[in-house]
Amino acid sequence: MGILSGKNVLLGVTAGIAAYKSALIVRLFIKEGANVRVVMTPAAKDFVTPLTLSTLSKNEVYSSFTNEDDENAQWNNHVELALWADLFLIAPATANTLSKMAHGTSDNLLLAVYLSAKCPVYYAPAMDLDMYQHPSTKATFDTLESYGNIQIPAEHGELASGLSGQGRMAEPETILKFIERDLAKGLPLKNSRVLITAGPTYEAIDPVRFIGNHSSGKMGYALAEEAANLGAEVILVSGPVSISISNNTIKLVKVSSAAEMHEEVHRFFDTCNIAILSAAVADYRPVEVASEKIKKQNTELLLKLEKTEDILASLGKIKKDRFLVGFALETENELENAKTKLKKKNLDLIVLNSLKDKGAGFKKDTNKVTLIDKDNKVYPFTVKPKTEVARDIFQFIIDKLHA
């Protein structure tokens, strides 16, 4: 899933033959992880049934201010629908509806919702070629553009009249790609490449045993999803975890050991703008790895350990103008230790959390962090879901980059 994942999409369907394509539009939005509601003009129900669209969207379809079959039903609040939406797409948009939109006419629920919308409004015209080229239609397009509405241009092709020319509604896949590209334009991390590490590393003792830690990878994966939602190209280098990514634009690189993570991080670091190392990398690994499973024979097993590569420090030496972020999980002298790590490893930002804080630490869905910048300024945050913590971290980074 990509930029539309989690977005609230309101689809307006008007009375044109292209309304049959609205079912596919709903399906494509759902496939991308969006939440979809549909509002129809009353006449649009002659072309596609509300049952079809409600089944696909898994939501009630709205076409009037009240349910005429239930005298006790509450009214359909057009303001509430408009405020719910992150974007409003009207497809197909007939010449009749577009003219009413341009002139502020509000004689049905769809138009009332449009006049209440605060979100971006997209429309995909659908009409015969002579209607499409008529001066009044062109004047309507100009007026709607002046209001900030965004047109998804009609395509050339065979029309319902049997003629061929421009006026055919853009295909559902084209509409989806148009909206994705348009939304990406305003994203603060568009044209940025972000490298993120997540999860633990496993350092082998023998073919079946390893040294590891309790990291779940949840924080790193939340950071990767947030970076992608902000328009970045994301590379996620992940140790062994049981979670998955939902945004298919994220490049996932799976590793197991600290050495593998070191290699992959350095492979991508030169081409990134921001690097956030949230993985819990093992500090030590066995000097020797047994080729066969070690049998339980003695009462003691002695392992000789050596230090693993310090990935964060190695990046700090070569970071140049890249924004480098590290994590510090501490149990004592938290601020002092985090500030020392920040300076020693040449970081721009360090994210401190303490195992002593309720709601922070491994395997939890929440975290409590304190951000410390390279000027040693401290910014504490309250306990929040890790998805919100990821937003706070990226908002901080974006503010710093544009300061």
C-alpha positions in Angstrom: 0.0 0.0 0.0 1.1 3.5 -0.7 0.2 7.2 -0.2 -3.5 6.4 0.0 -3.2 4.0 2.9 -5.3 5.1 5.8 -6.8 8.0 3.9 -10.6 8.8 4.1 -11.8 9.0 0.5 -15.3 10.2 -0.3 -16.4 9.2 -3.8 -19.2 11.2 -5.5 -21.0 9.4 -8.3 -23.2 11.3 -10.7 -25.6 10.2 -13.4 -23.5 9.3 -16.4 -23.0 6.0 -18.1 -19.4 6.0 -16.8 -20.9 5.5 -13.3 -20.5 1.7 -13.9 -16.7 2.3 -13.5 -17.3 3.7 -10.0 -17.4 0.2 -8.6 -13.8 -0.4 -9.8 -12.7 3.0 -8.4 -14.0 1.9 -5.0 -12.2 -1.4 -5.3 -8.9 0.2 -6.2 -9.0 2.6 -3.3 -9.8 -0.2 -0.9 -6.9 -2.2 -2.3 -4.6 0.7 -1.5 -5.8 0.7 2.1 -8.1 3.7 1.9 -11.4 4.1 3.8 -14.1 4.7 1.3 -17.6 6.2 1.6 -19.8 6.9 -1.4 -22.4 9.7 -2.0 -24.5 9.5 -5.2 -26.9 11.8 -6.9 -30.4 10.3 -6.9 -30.3 9.8 -10.7 -26.9 8.0 -10.5 -28.8 5.0 -9.0 -30.2 4.4 -12.5 -26.7 3.5 -13.7 -25.1 1.7 -10.7 -26.8 0.3 -7.6 -26.0 1.5 -4.1 -25.9 -2.1 -3.0 -22.9 -2.7 -5.3 -21.0 0.3 -4.0 -21.9 -0.4 -0.3 -20.7 -4.0 -0.7 -17.4 -3.0 -2.1 -16.8 0.0 0.3 -18.2 -1.9 3.3 -20.0 1.4 4.2 -23.5 2.8 3.7 -24.0 4.6 0.5 -25.7 8.1 0.8 -28.0 9.6 -1.9 -30.4 11.8 0.0 -30.6 13.8 3.2 -33.0 11.3 4.8 -33.8 7.7 4.5 -37.2 7.9 2.8 -38.1 4.4 3.8 -37.7 5.1 7.5 -39.6 8.1 8.9 -37.6 7.8 12.2 -34.2 7.8 10.5 -31.7 10.5 11.3 -30.7 12.9 8.5 -27.5 12.3 6.6 -25.3 15.2 7.8 -23.5 16.6 4.7 -21.1 18.7 6.9 -20.0 15.6 8.8 -19.4 13.7 5.6 -17.4 16.5 4.2 -15.2 16.9 7.3 -14.6 13.1 7.4 -12.9 13.1 4.0 -9.2 13.6 3.4 -10.1 13.9 -0.3 -13.3 14.1 -2.3 -13.4 12.5 -5.8 -16.4 13.1 -8.1 -16.3 10.5 -10.8 -18.0 10.5 -13.1 -18.7 14.2 -13.0 -21.4 15.2 -15.5 -21.8 18.6 -17.2 -24.9 19.1 -15.1 -23.2 18.5 -11.8 -20.1 20.5 -12.7 -22.2 23.5 -13.7 -24.0 23.3 -10.4 -20.7 23.1 -8.5 -19.4 26.2 -10.3 -22.5 28.2 -9.5 -23.1 27.0 -5.9 -26.3 25.2 -6.6 -27.2 22.8 -3.8 -30.2 20.7 -4.8 -28.9 17.3 -3.7 -26.8 15.7 -1.0 -23.7 15.4 -3.2 -23.6 19.1 -4.0 -24.3 20.0 -0.3 -21.3 17.8 0.7 -19.2 19.5 -2.0 -20.0 23.0 -0.8 -19.0 21.9 2.8 -15.7 20.2 1.8 -12.5 21.5 3.3 -10.3 18.8 1.7 -8.9 18.6 -1.9 -11.7 18.0 -4.4 -10.9 16.1 -7.6 -13.3 15.6 -10.5 -13.2 13.4 -13.6 -15.5 14.8 -16.3 -17.6 12.4 -18.4 -19.7 13.7 -21.3 -20.0 13.7 -25.0 -17.3 15.5 -27.0 -19.5 18.4 -28.1 -20.6 19.0 -24.5 -16.9 18.8 -23.4 -15.9 21.4 -25.9 -18.8 23.8 -25.4 -17.8 27.3 -24.2 -20.0 27.0 -21.1 -18.2 23.8 -20.1 -14.8 25.4 -20.5 -16.1 28.3 -18.4 -17.2 25.8 -15.8 -13.7 24.2 -15.8 -12.1 27.6 -15.4 -14.4 28.5 -12.5 -13.8 25.2 -10.7 -10.1 25.6 -11.1 -10.3 29.1 -9.6 -11.9 27.5 -6.6 -9.0 25.1 -6.2 -10.7 22.0 -7.6 -8.5 19.6 -9.5 -9.6 18.2 -12.8 -8.6 14.7 -13.9 -8.8 15.3 -17.7 -11.1 13.3 -19.8 -9.6 10.9 -22.3 -10.1 10.4 -26.1 -12.1 7.3 -27.0 -15.5 5.9 -28.0 -18.4 7.7 -26.3 -21.9 6.5 -25.4 -23.3 8.4 -28.4 -21.2 6.3 -30.7 -18.9 9.2 -31.6 -15.3 9.2 -30.8 -13.4 12.0 -29.2 -12.4 13.6 -25.9 -15.0 13.4 -23.1 -14.6 9.8 -22.0 -14.0 9.6 -18.3 -10.4 8.7 -17.4 -10.0 5.0 -16.6 -10.1 4.1 -12.9 -6.4 3.1 -12.8 -5.5 6.5 -14.4 -7.6 8.3 -11.8 -5.9 6.5 -9.0 -2.4 7.3 -10.3 -3.3 10.9 -11.0 -4.4 11.4 -7.4 -1.4 9.6 -6.0 1.0 11.8 -8.0 -0.9 14.9 -7.0 -0.9 14.1 -3.3 2.9 13.3 -3.5 3.6 16.8 -4.8 3.0 18.5 -1.5 4.6 15.9 0.7 7.6 17.3 2.8 9.9 14.3 2.1 9.2 14.0 -1.7 12.5 13.5 -3.5 14.2 12.4 -0.2 15.7 9.0 0.4 15.4 7.7 4.0 17.4 4.7 5.4 16.0 3.1 8.5 17.1 0.1 10.5 14.8 -1.9 12.7 14.5 -5.0 14.9 17.2 -7.1 16.7 20.2 -8.9 15.3 20.9 -12.6 15.9 24.5 -13.6 16.5 24.9 -17.3 15.9 26.4 -19.7 18.6 25.7 -22.8 16.5 23.2 -23.7 13.8 20.2 -23.5 16.2 21.2 -21.0 18.9 22.0 -17.3 18.9 22.6 -14.3 21.1 19.8 -11.7 20.6 17.5 -9.3 22.4 13.8 -8.5 22.8 13.4 -5.9 20.1 10.2 -6.4 18.1 11.0 -3.9 15.4 7.7 -2.0 15.9 9.3 1.4 16.3 11.5 1.1 13.2 8.6 -0.2 11.1 6.4 2.7 12.3 9.2 5.1 11.2 9.4 3.5 7.8 5.6 3.7 7.3 5.6 7.3 8.3 8.5 8.2 6.1 6.8 6.6 3.1 3.5 8.5 3.9 5.5 11.7 3.8 6.7 11.0 0.3 10.1 9.6 0.9 11.8 6.7 -0.9 12.4 4.3 2.1 14.9 1.6 2.5 14.2 -0.5 5.6 17.0 -2.8 6.8 15.4 -5.1 9.2 16.6 -7.8 11.6 14.4 -10.9 12.3 10.9 -9.7 13.3 7.4 -11.1 13.0 5.7 -8.0 11.7 5.3 -6.9 8.1 5.1 -3.6 6.2 1.8 -2.4 4.7 3.3 0.2 2.3 4.5 -1.6 -0.8 6.7 1.4 -1.8 9.1 0.5 1.1 12.2 -1.4 0.0 12.6 -4.1 2.7 16.1 -5.6 3.1 16.2 -8.5 5.6 19.3 -9.3 7.6 20.1 -11.5 10.6 23.5 -10.5 12.1 25.2 -7.2 13.0 27.7 -7.9 10.2 25.0 -8.3 7.6 23.2 -5.1 8.8 26.5 -3.2 8.7 27.1 -4.3 5.1 23.6 -3.4 3.9 23.5 0.0 5.7 26.8 1.0 4.1 25.5 -0.1 0.7 22.7 2.4 0.8 24.0 5.2 3.0 25.8 7.1 0.3 22.6 7.8 -1.6 20.3 8.7 1.3 19.4 12.1 2.8 18.3 10.9 6.2 19.3 7.8 8.2 17.6 6.6 11.3 19.2 3.7 13.1 16.5 2.3 15.5 17.6 -1.3 15.4 18.8 -3.0 18.6 22.1 -4.3 17.3 24.0 -6.9 19.4 27.1 -5.4 21.0 28.9 -8.8 21.1 29.0 -12.0 19.1 30.7 -15.4 19.6 34.3 -15.5 18.3 33.7 -19.0 17.0 30.4 -20.4 15.6 30.0 -24.2 16.0 29.3 -25.9 12.7 27.1 -28.5 14.5 24.6 -28.2 17.3 26.4 -28.0 20.7 25.4 -31.0 22.8 24.3 -30.5 26.4 27.2 -32.4 28.1 28.8 -30.1 30.7 27.2 -28.1 33.5 28.8 -24.9 32.0 29.2 -23.6 28.5 31.8 -20.8 28.1 31.5 -18.5 25.1 34.3 -16.1 24.1 32.7 -13.0 22.6 34.0 -10.1 20.5 32.6 -6.7 19.8 30.4 -6.3 16.7 30.7 -3.4 14.3 29.5 -0.1 15.6 27.2 0.8 12.7 26.1 4.1 14.0 29.6 5.3 14.8 30.9 4.2 11.4 28.2 6.3 9.7 28.9 9.3 11.9 32.5 9.4 10.5 31.3 9.7 6.9 27.9 11.3 7.2 28.8 14.7 5.6 25.5 16.6 5.2 23.2 13.7 5.8 20.9 13.9 8.8 21.8 11.0 11.1 19.6 9.8 13.9 20.4 7.3 16.6 18.5 5.6 19.4 19.6 5.2 23.0 17.8 2.7 25.3 19.1 3.4 28.8 18.5 2.1 32.3 20.5 4.7 34.3 22.0 8.2 33.9 19.8 8.4 30.8 20.3 12.0 29.7 24.0 12.0 30.4 24.6 8.7 28.5 22.4 9.8 25.6 24.2 13.1 25.3 27.6 11.4 25.3 26.5 9.0 22.6 25.1 11.9 20.5 28.5 13.7 20.5 30.8 10.7 20.3 29.0 9.3 17.3 28.5 12.6 15.5 24.7 12.5 15.4 22.2 15.2 14.5 19.6 13.8 16.8 19.3 11.1 19.4 16.1 9.5 20.5 16.2 8.5 24.2 13.9 6.1 25.9 14.3 4.4 29.2 13.3 0.9 30.4 12.2 2.6 33.6 9.5 4.6 31.8 6.1 2.9 31.9 4.9 2.4 28.3 8.4 2.4 26.8 10.7 -0.4 25.8 10.7 -3.6 23.8 7.6 -5.3 22.3 5.1 -2.6 23.4 2.8 -0.7 21.0 3.6 2.6 22.8 6.8 4.5 23.6 8.0 7.4 25.6 10.8 9.3 24.1 13.0 12.3 24.7 14.6 14.0 21.7 18.1 15.6 22.1 19.5 17.6 19.2 23.2 18.3 18.4 23.0 21.5 20.5 22.1 19.4 23.5 18.6 20.8 23.6 16.2 18.4 25.2 12.6 17.8 24.0 10.6 15.4 26.2 7.4 13.7 24.9 4.6 11.8 26.7 3.7 8.2 26.2 2.2 7.7 22.8 1.5 4.9 20.3 4.6 4.2 18.3 2.9 5.4 15.1 2.5 8.8 16.8 6.0 8.8 18.1 7.2 8.2 14.5 5.2 11.3 13.4 6.8 13.4 16.2 10.3 12.3 15.2 9.8 13.1 11.5 8.1 16.4 12.2 11.2 17.3 14.4 13.5 16.2 11.6 11.6 18.2 8.9 11.6 21.3 11.1 15.3 21.0 11.6 16.0 20.5 7.9 13.9 23.6 7.0 15.1 25.8 9.9 
